[in-house]
Amino acid sequence: MKLNALIILLIFAASCKGVSQEKGEMAKNESQNVKEFAVQKTEAEWKKELTDAQFYVLRKAATENPFTSDLLDNKKEGVYVCAGCDTPLFKSATKFDSGTGWPSFYEEIEGNVAYDVDYKIGYKRTEEHCATCGGHLGHVFEDGPAPTGERHCINGVALKFVPEN
């Protein structure tokens, strides 16, 4: 009787699909879905060109600490460009104080920001990245001001500011 129960238990356990198998399948699918961008560099090239903070945010999708960006309180007129490839991403006229601790914009420069779905913290978010180099910028939320109702919550180290001249 105990032997039969043990055999049934072993057969059941062997037939179950484990989480590690799902992760392997997800990794395989992600590697098949690698996006091509106009600016392509090796990890070593990115590390050489970017600061440590820029590398981890832009290339590893990290998030900088809130209220640490030098660009947070910038009120000058100009354009915010990608720190990795200088693609213009946001105009200063669309910047607003969201109170979140990250530079926020209600509108991107059309065609220069791309979007993906991100489940990294357990629920769906819309991730933003540079459409030219693929660098992670931040996330967009639907709780911003008019006219778009969007809040592009962007890591300051992912941006460089170019003053209007």
Backbone as a chain_set.jsonl record, in Angstrom:
{"seq": "MKLNALIILLIFAASCKGVSQEKGEMAKNESQNVKEFAVQKTEAEWKKELTDAQFYVLRKAATENPFTSDLLDNKKEGVYVCAGCDTPLFKSATKFDSGTGWPSFYEEIEGNVAYDVDYKIGYKRTEEHCATCGGHLGHVFEDGPAPTGERHCINGVALKFVPEN", "coords": {"N": [[0.823, -1.19, 0.0], [1.849, 1.301, 0.928], [3.976, 1.424, -0.824], [2.703, 1.577, -3.322], [1.443, 4.08, -3.042], [3.696, 5.704, -2.84], [4.843, 5.314, -5.375], [2.85, 6.408, -7.02], [2.915, 9.045, -6.121], [5.54, 9.778, -6.91], [5.326, 9.524, -9.706], [3.406, 11.508, -10.206], [4.814, 13.803, -9.299], [6.945, 13.822, -11.111], [5.627, 14.374, -13.444], [4.777, 16.948, -13.256], [5.086, 20.317, -14.366], [7.723, 22.348, -13.783], [8.551, 25.575, -12.342], [11.087, 26.417, -13.028], [11.407, 25.37, -15.54], [9.594, 26.911, -16.963], [10.837, 29.425, -16.754], [13.092, 28.932, -18.271], [11.926, 28.555, -20.777], [10.819, 31.106, -21.108], [13.159, 32.646, -21.21], [14.241, 31.64, -23.553], [12.283, 32.453, -25.401], [12.507, 35.236, -25.051], [15.09, 35.67, -26.01], [14.687, 35.137, -28.641], [13.177, 37.263, -29.339], [14.762, 39.528, -29.542], [15.298, 42.899, -30.044], [16.186, 44.929, -32.803], [18.113, 47.816, -33.06], [18.891, 51.112, -34.325], [21.309, 52.093, -33.335], [23.781, 50.044, -32.376], [25.697, 48.425, -29.986], [28.318, 46.722, -28.25], [28.246, 45.255, -24.946], [30.595, 45.904, -23.621], [31.423, 48.175, -25.058], [29.325, 49.963, -24.416], [29.744, 50.149, -21.637], [32.188, 51.436, -21.587], [31.584, 53.948, -22.635], [29.54, 55.064, -21.054], [28.627, 56.371, -17.793], [28.799, 54.57, -14.657], [26.264, 54.633, -13.4], [24.609, 55.489, -15.529], [24.976, 53.308, -17.27], [23.836, 51.132, -15.821], [21.17, 51.948, -15.604], [20.347, 52.579, -18.311], [21.187, 50.271, -19.809], [20.728, 48.006, -18.24], [18.249, 48.28, -17.201], [17.815, 49.431, -14.673], [16.714, 51.425, -11.834], [17.113, 54.737, -10.867], [17.673, 56.279, -7.656], [14.968, 58.051, -6.133], [14.588, 61.626, -6.279], [17.263, 62.288, -6.731], [18.291, 63.15, -9.12], [20.02, 65.533, -11.072], [18.579, 66.837, -12.972], [16.028, 67.086, -12.118], [14.959, 69.488, -10.981], [15.38, 71.245, -13.039], [14.615, 74.049, -14.903], [15.081, 75.23, -17.268], [14.842, 76.162, -20.777], [14.821, 73.886, -23.473], [15.978, 70.743, -24.806], [15.604, 67.36, -23.853], [17.753, 64.723, -24.188], [18.685, 61.358, -25.155], [20.981, 59.805, -23.019], [22.624, 57.886, -23.956], [22.742, 57.929, -26.782], [22.134, 60.417, -27.783], [19.642, 60.986, -28.957], [16.871, 63.089, -29.414], [14.386, 63.246, -26.947], [12.44, 64.378, -25.151], [10.757, 67.505, -24.857], [11.454, 70.53, -23.116], [9.211, 72.077, -22.615], [7.204, 70.28, -22.076], [7.69, 69.255, -19.62], [6.985, 68.596, -16.185], [6.331, 69.032, -12.654], [5.948, 66.223, -10.957], [6.082, 65.346, -8.41], [7.104, 62.903, -7.763], [9.788, 62.392, -7.652], [11.329, 61.878, -9.848], [12.353, 63.142, -13.053], [9.63, 64.277, -14.963], [7.383, 64.094, -17.725], [4.731, 65.163, -19.883], [4.494, 64.459, -22.477], [6.134, 62.773, -25.118], [8.747, 63.11, -27.629], [7.504, 62.454, -30.632], [7.93, 59.268, -32.1], [10.52, 58.885, -31.222], [10.639, 57.626, -28.812], [10.144, 54.4, -27.599], [8.006, 51.621, -26.668], [7.337, 49.016, -24.262], [5.904, 46.168, -22.583], [6.192, 45.605, -19.145], [6.737, 43.375, -16.536], [8.222, 43.271, -14.245], [7.984, 43.914, -11.496], [5.859, 42.476, -10.655], [3.373, 43.308, -11.61], [1.632, 44.677, -14.46], [3.321, 47.139, -16.31], [4.045, 49.982, -18.38], [6.912, 50.144, -20.074], [9.413, 52.474, -21.047], [11.677, 53.101, -23.665], [14.599, 54.248, -25.439], [14.077, 54.772, -28.826], [16.102, 54.635, -30.651], [18.538, 53.538, -29.608], [17.684, 51.683, -27.773], [17.927, 52.038, -25.055], [16.922, 51.868, -21.651], [14.536, 54.008, -20.262], [12.478, 54.675, -18.418], [9.171, 54.627, -17.126], [5.793, 54.9, -18.346], [2.81, 56.365, -17.201], [-0.744, 56.608, -16.658], [-1.587, 58.947, -15.303], [-1.097, 61.622, -15.558], [-0.912, 65.207, -16.329], [-3.19, 67.325, -18.306], [-2.383, 68.043, -21.698], [-2.391, 65.319, -22.395], [-2.714, 63.449, -20.356], [-0.794, 61.736, -19.538], [2.043, 60.509, -17.682], [5.271, 60.533, -18.073], [7.627, 59.002, -16.491], [10.824, 59.419, -15.847], [14.157, 58.232, -15.601], [16.648, 60.357, -14.481], [19.405, 60.043, -15.037], [19.382, 58.786, -17.437], [19.092, 60.695, -19.252], [20.285, 63.608, -21.027], [20.582, 67.107, -20.872], [19.977, 69.535, -23.286], [20.438, 72.802, -23.732], [18.317, 75.393, -25.098], [19.384, 77.248, -27.82]], "CA": [[0.0, 0.0, 0.0], [2.736, 2.461, 0.985], [4.774, 1.413, -2.051], [1.83, 2.089, -4.386], [1.272, 5.517, -2.823], [4.969, 6.329, -3.17], [4.988, 5.281, -6.839], [1.898, 7.386, -7.574], [3.452, 10.359, -5.786], [6.7, 10.015, -7.767], [4.839, 9.737, -11.079], [2.781, 12.834, -10.198], [5.864, 14.813, -9.178], [7.73, 13.844, -12.346], [4.818, 14.891, -14.553], [4.526, 18.38, -13.045], [5.977, 21.242, -15.052], [8.263, 23.251, -12.776], [8.745, 26.991, -12.648], [12.379, 26.595, -13.684], [11.207, 25.099, -16.962], [8.943, 28.083, -17.54], [11.841, 30.476, -16.882], [13.927, 28.575, -19.418], [11.154, 28.839, -21.981], [10.724, 32.558, -21.225], [14.46, 33.146, -21.654], [14.372, 31.267, -24.96], [11.413, 33.344, -26.163], [13.064, 36.589, -25.018], [16.258, 35.742, -26.882], [14.193, 35.147, -30.016], [12.523, 38.549, -29.563], [15.728, 40.615, -29.394], [14.988, 43.955, -30.995], [17.302, 45.587, -33.482], [18.047, 49.269, -32.996], [19.823, 51.775, -35.245], [22.599, 52.141, -32.648], [24.096, 48.736, -31.796], [27.025, 48.381, -29.386], [28.524, 45.618, -27.309], [28.172, 45.667, -23.548], [31.881, 46.536, -23.3], [31.41, 49.517, -25.645], [28.438, 50.787, -23.604], [30.403, 50.399, -20.346], [33.281, 52.385, -21.806], [31.046, 55.267, -22.973], [28.578, 55.554, -20.073], [28.994, 56.272, -16.38], [28.224, 53.36, -14.056], [24.829, 54.84, -13.189], [23.956, 55.475, -16.84], [25.013, 51.941, -17.793], [22.873, 50.271, -15.14], [19.806, 52.359, -15.944], [20.077, 52.449, -19.748], [21.448, 48.95, -20.392], [20.273, 46.928, -17.346], [16.892, 48.656, -16.784], [17.762, 49.776, -13.254], [16.03, 52.674, -11.514], [17.88, 55.577, -9.951], [16.951, 56.665, -6.446], [14.177, 59.27, -6.331], [15.07, 62.932, -5.81], [18.726, 62.376, -6.845], [18.672, 63.637, -10.439], [20.316, 66.956, -11.256], [17.615, 67.384, -13.926], [14.7, 67.121, -11.497], [14.488, 70.868, -10.805], [15.795, 72.056, -14.176], [13.494, 74.823, -15.472], [15.566, 75.886, -18.485], [14.251, 75.729, -22.043], [15.703, 73.061, -24.28], [15.546, 69.388, -25.151], [16.213, 66.26, -23.116], [18.166, 63.711, -25.161], [19.152, 60.094, -24.605], [22.373, 59.868, -22.563], [23.385, 56.875, -24.671], [22.921, 58.152, -28.221], [21.775, 61.813, -28.088], [18.355, 61.125, -29.636], [15.945, 63.964, -28.685], [13.292, 62.444, -26.396], [11.403, 65.196, -24.52], [10.954, 68.951, -24.871], [11.305, 71.125, -21.778], [7.856, 72.617, -22.48], [6.293, 69.219, -21.627], [8.153, 68.798, -18.307], [6.197, 69.094, -15.061], [6.706, 68.492, -11.346], [4.978, 65.192, -10.583], [6.242, 65.05, -6.998], [7.516, 61.502, -7.602], [11.231, 62.301, -7.454], [11.983, 61.662, -11.134], [11.879, 64.065, -14.089], [8.39, 63.791, -15.569], [6.952, 64.8, -18.931], [3.41, 64.698, -20.295], [4.506, 64.065, -23.886], [7.436, 62.459, -25.708], [8.916, 63.519, -29.025], [6.913, 61.322, -31.354], [8.799, 58.408, -32.889], [11.839, 58.722, -30.616], [10.484, 56.797, -27.621], [9.441, 53.144, -27.886], [7.334, 51.097, -25.479], [7.23, 47.584, -24.029], [5.23, 45.817, -21.341], [7.154, 45.192, -18.118], [6.115, 42.733, -15.372], [9.34, 43.022, -13.324], [7.626, 44.031, -10.082], [4.683, 41.663, -10.381], [2.177, 43.758, -12.312], [1.9, 45.258, -15.773], [3.665, 48.557, -16.467], [4.525, 50.294, -19.717], [8.303, 50.593, -20.026], [9.841, 53.335, -22.143], [13.095, 53.047, -24.016], [14.982, 55.038, -26.598], [13.787, 54.047, -30.063], [17.318, 54.564, -31.464], [19.551, 52.628, -29.036], [17.047, 50.706, -26.895], [18.216, 52.317, -23.652], [15.782, 51.984, -20.729], [14.345, 55.379, -19.789], [11.588, 54.698, -17.264], [7.84, 54.078, -17.393], [4.736, 55.884, -18.575], [1.602, 56.077, -16.435], [-1.902, 57.373, -17.127], [-2.04, 59.829, -14.233], [-0.45, 62.909, -15.78], [-1.767, 66.361, -16.598], [-3.644, 67.597, -19.668], [-3.432, 67.561, -22.582], [-2.293, 63.895, -22.714], [-3.053, 62.596, -19.22], [0.311, 60.797, -19.334], [3.214, 60.899, -16.882], [6.478, 59.806, -18.459], [8.473, 59.056, -15.297], [12.089, 59.09, -16.505], [15.39, 58.291, -14.825], [17.442, 61.506, -14.903], [20.713, 59.654, -15.594], [19.165, 58.305, -18.804], [18.914, 61.89, -20.073], [21.181, 64.77, -21.014], [19.822, 68.295, -21.23], [20.604, 70.417, -24.269], [19.72, 74.088, -23.654], [17.909, 76.014, -26.363], [20.242, 78.384, -28.206]], "C": [[0.872, 1.261, 0.0], [3.569, 2.558, -0.278], [3.965, 1.972, -3.216], [1.641, 3.606, -4.27], [2.54, 6.269, -3.187], [5.178, 6.393, -4.675], [4.075, 6.316, -7.482], [2.406, 8.806, -7.318], [4.644, 10.712, -6.673], [6.285, 10.282, -9.216], [4.206, 11.127, -11.194], [3.831, 13.938, -10.17], [6.669, 14.928, -10.469], [6.942, 14.456, -13.505], [4.519, 16.378, -14.422], [5.553, 19.218, -13.785], [6.429, 22.288, -14.054], [8.429, 24.67, -13.271], [10.067, 27.204, -13.38], [12.281, 26.296, -15.177], [10.554, 26.286, -17.639], [9.942, 29.214, -17.731], [12.747, 30.201, -18.068], [13.223, 28.86, -20.725], [11.023, 30.34, -22.192], [12.035, 33.14, -21.733], [14.673, 32.837, -23.127], [13.533, 32.193, -25.831], [11.957, 34.762, -26.191], [14.257, 36.707, -25.947], [15.843, 35.739, -28.351], [13.585, 36.5, -30.367], [13.473, 39.727, -29.373], [15.462, 41.652, -30.48], [16.258, 44.545, -31.57], [17.072, 47.093, -33.419], [19.093, 49.859, -33.922], [21.225, 51.864, -34.646], [22.791, 50.803, -31.935], [25.524, 48.77, -31.261], [27.115, 47.17, -28.48], [28.398, 46.168, -25.892], [29.456, 46.389, -23.142], [31.942, 47.961, -23.852], [30.514, 50.459, -24.828], [29.102, 51.13, -22.277], [31.5, 51.444, -20.465], [32.745, 53.81, -21.991], [30.156, 55.882, -21.89], [29.168, 55.534, -18.664], [28.373, 54.981, -15.841], [26.712, 53.487, -13.895], [24.073, 54.814, -14.516], [23.896, 54.062, -17.404], [23.928, 51.082, -17.14], [21.431, 50.666, -15.419], [19.508, 52.076, -17.415], [20.188, 51.016, -20.265], [20.92, 47.795, -19.545], [18.895, 47.21, -16.748], [16.767, 48.892, -15.28], [16.971, 51.075, -13.078], [16.89, 53.467, -10.545], [17.03, 55.911, -8.734], [16.161, 57.941, -6.705], [14.858, 60.482, -5.705], [16.596, 63.063, -5.869], [19.181, 62.987, -8.164], [18.919, 65.141, -10.445], [19.293, 67.624, -12.169], [16.226, 67.576, -13.319], [14.143, 68.542, -11.422], [14.899, 71.8, -11.938], [14.571, 72.734, -14.807], [13.892, 75.51, -16.781], [14.848, 75.341, -19.714], [15.278, 74.954, -22.85], [15.099, 71.698, -24.538], [16.308, 68.387, -24.296], [16.492, 65.14, -24.115], [18.626, 62.457, -24.431], [20.629, 60.22, -24.231], [23.246, 58.849, -23.292], [23.681, 57.216, -26.115], [22.53, 59.55, -28.691], [20.494, 61.983, -28.911], [17.452, 62.049, -28.821], [14.705, 63.181, -28.235], [12.128, 63.274, -25.87], [11.769, 66.672, -24.633], [10.699, 69.502, -23.476], [9.897, 71.672, -21.557], [6.87, 71.574, -21.96], [6.681, 68.665, -20.245], [7.26, 69.392, -17.226], [6.673, 68.425, -13.775], [5.625, 67.519, -10.899], [5.028, 64.876, -9.095], [6.743, 63.645, -6.714], [9.008, 61.352, -7.323], [12.012, 62.003, -8.714], [11.493, 62.73, -12.121], [10.662, 63.465, -14.801], [7.966, 64.706, -16.703], [5.568, 64.293, -19.295], [3.377, 64.263, -21.759], [5.937, 63.83, -24.35], [7.543, 63.095, -27.099], [8.553, 62.3, -29.862], [7.931, 60.587, -32.224], [10.157, 58.134, -32.261], [11.829, 57.9, -29.333], [9.668, 55.575, -28.012], [8.937, 52.548, -26.571], [7.33, 49.572, -25.478], [6.416, 47.374, -22.759], [6.263, 45.218, -20.403], [6.377, 44.61, -16.936], [7.131, 42.523, -14.252], [8.972, 43.126, -11.849], [6.291, 43.355, -9.779], [3.383, 42.141, -11.006], [2.591, 44.494, -13.579], [2.2, 46.75, -15.685], [4.123, 48.756, -17.908], [5.916, 50.894, -19.597], [8.601, 51.446, -21.248], [11.323, 53.125, -22.395], [13.342, 53.886, -25.256], [14.766, 54.21, -27.851], [15.025, 53.896, -30.944], [18.321, 53.547, -30.933], [18.966, 51.569, -28.108], [17.286, 50.94, -25.425], [16.956, 52.499, -22.828], [15.712, 53.408, -20.194], [13.56, 55.422, -18.489], [10.266, 54.06, -17.639], [6.863, 55.219, -17.641], [3.479, 55.408, -17.853], [0.487, 56.997, -16.921], [-2.47, 58.252, -16.022], [-1.395, 61.216, -14.334], [-1.437, 64.017, -16.092], [-2.27, 66.397, -18.046], [-2.458, 68.172, -20.437], [-3.417, 66.042, -22.822], [-2.774, 62.979, -21.597], [-1.957, 61.583, -18.906], [1.382, 61.4, -18.43], [4.36, 59.986, -17.287], [7.463, 60.015, -17.315], [9.849, 58.519, -15.695], [13.262, 59.204, -15.535], [16.25, 59.438, -15.359], [18.779, 61.122, -15.523], [20.585, 59.105, -17.006], [19.086, 59.476, -19.789], [20.119, 62.82, -19.985], [20.32, 65.95, -21.445], [20.627, 69.147, -22.197], [19.818, 71.731, -24.25], [19.413, 74.639, -25.038], [18.818, 77.205, -26.631], [19.92, 78.8, -29.619]], "O": [[0.672, 2.168, -0.808], [3.842, 3.659, -0.756], [4.484, 2.755, -4.012], [1.675, 4.323, -5.27], [2.476, 7.349, -3.774], [5.637, 7.409, -5.197], [4.492, 7.026, -8.397], [2.334, 9.665, -8.198], [4.741, 11.846, -7.141], [6.837, 11.168, -9.87], [4.445, 11.84, -12.169], [3.743, 14.9, -10.933], [7.034, 16.033, -10.87], [7.531, 14.996, -14.441], [4.055, 17.002, -15.376], [6.736, 18.88, -13.829], [5.607, 23.041, -13.532], [8.445, 24.927, -14.475], [10.164, 28.069, -14.251], [12.989, 26.898, -15.983], [10.913, 26.637, -18.763], [9.909, 29.897, -18.755], [13.129, 31.122, -18.791], [13.835, 29.347, -21.675], [11.104, 30.811, -23.326], [12.033, 34.025, -22.588], [15.215, 33.656, -23.868], [13.995, 32.666, -26.869], [11.888, 35.432, -27.221], [14.426, 37.732, -26.608], [16.553, 36.27, -29.204], [13.483, 36.853, -31.542], [13.018, 40.83, -29.068], [15.407, 41.334, -31.668], [17.279, 44.641, -30.889], [15.974, 47.578, -33.69], [20.069, 49.194, -34.268], [22.217, 51.727, -35.363], [22.054, 50.474, -31.006], [26.455, 49.103, -31.994], [26.102, 46.659, -28.004], [28.439, 47.378, -25.67], [29.409, 47.372, -22.403], [32.458, 48.859, -23.186], [30.883, 51.605, -24.573], [29.035, 52.276, -21.831], [31.713, 52.241, -19.551], [33.379, 54.771, -21.553], [30.034, 57.105, -21.82], [30.093, 54.773, -18.38], [27.524, 54.375, -16.494], [25.968, 52.56, -14.216], [23.017, 54.19, -14.617], [22.873, 53.66, -17.958], [23.187, 50.384, -17.832], [20.555, 49.802, -15.465], [18.525, 51.406, -17.73], [19.366, 50.591, -21.077], [20.684, 46.709, -20.073], [18.426, 46.464, -15.888], [15.733, 48.588, -14.685], [16.608, 51.732, -14.054], [17.342, 52.942, -9.529], [15.803, 55.832, -8.786], [16.633, 58.823, -7.422], [15.602, 60.366, -4.731], [17.169, 63.867, -5.133], [20.36, 63.312, -8.308], [18.137, 65.917, -9.898], [19.151, 68.847, -12.145], [15.349, 68.167, -13.949], [12.982, 68.772, -11.761], [14.779, 73.018, -11.811], [13.613, 72.066, -15.195], [13.114, 76.287, -17.334], [14.321, 74.228, -19.708], [16.453, 75.318, -22.904], [13.882, 71.515, -24.495], [17.503, 68.546, -24.046], [15.586, 64.667, -24.801], [18.92, 62.493, -23.236], [21.436, 60.689, -25.034], [24.473, 58.94, -23.251], [24.734, 56.85, -26.638], [22.59, 59.834, -29.887], [20.293, 63.041, -29.508], [17.28, 61.811, -27.625], [14.051, 62.531, -29.05], [10.967, 62.936, -26.101], [12.937, 67.044, -24.519], [9.84, 69.007, -22.747], [9.435, 71.725, -20.417], [5.808, 71.935, -21.454], [6.064, 67.716, -19.762], [6.828, 70.54, -17.326], [7.333, 67.386, -13.808], [4.529, 67.925, -10.511], [4.131, 64.218, -8.568], [6.805, 63.231, -5.557], [9.449, 60.319, -6.821], [13.237, 61.885, -8.665], [10.348, 63.173, -12.035], [10.669, 62.296, -15.188], [8.158, 65.921, -16.654], [5.25, 63.129, -19.052], [2.36, 63.758, -22.235], [6.841, 64.596, -24.015], [6.551, 63.556, -27.663], [9.211, 61.261, -29.802], [8.688, 61.199, -32.977], [10.877, 57.245, -32.715], [12.884, 57.52, -28.825], [8.633, 55.69, -28.669], [9.393, 52.93, -25.493], [7.32, 48.927, -26.527], [6.259, 48.293, -21.955], [7.104, 44.42, -20.816], [5.476, 45.254, -16.398], [6.917, 41.672, -13.389], [9.606, 42.471, -11.022], [5.668, 43.636, -8.755], [2.378, 41.433, -10.935], [3.748, 44.88, -13.743], [1.454, 47.52, -15.08], [4.539, 47.807, -18.572], [6.087, 52.002, -19.089], [8.109, 51.177, -22.344], [12.117, 52.991, -21.463], [12.424, 54.192, -26.018], [15.221, 53.069, -27.93], [15.008, 53.11, -31.892], [18.893, 52.777, -31.705], [19.675, 50.651, -27.698], [16.885, 50.112, -24.606], [16.029, 53.195, -23.243], [16.714, 53.951, -19.728], [13.94, 56.131, -17.557], [10.23, 53.075, -18.377], [7.078, 56.35, -17.205], [3.129, 54.228, -17.882], [0.749, 58.038, -17.524], [-3.684, 58.301, -15.822], [-1.179, 61.891, -13.327], [-2.648, 63.797, -16.116], [-1.837, 65.614, -18.891], [-1.58, 68.762, -19.807], [-4.366, 65.523, -23.41], [-3.196, 61.853, -21.859], [-2.163, 60.674, -18.102], [1.6, 62.612, -18.408], [4.415, 58.82, -16.895], [8.061, 61.084, -17.19], [10.024, 57.312, -15.862], [13.346, 60.15, -14.75], [16.547, 59.488, -16.553], [19.248, 61.798, -16.438], [21.59, 58.971, -17.704], [19.021, 59.275, -21.002], [20.864, 62.815, -19.005], [19.433, 65.805, -22.285], [21.799, 69.444, -21.963], [18.671, 71.776, -24.695], [20.133, 74.394, -26.007], [18.998, 78.066, -25.77], [20.525, 79.736, -30.141]]}, "num_chains": 1, "name": "protein.A"}
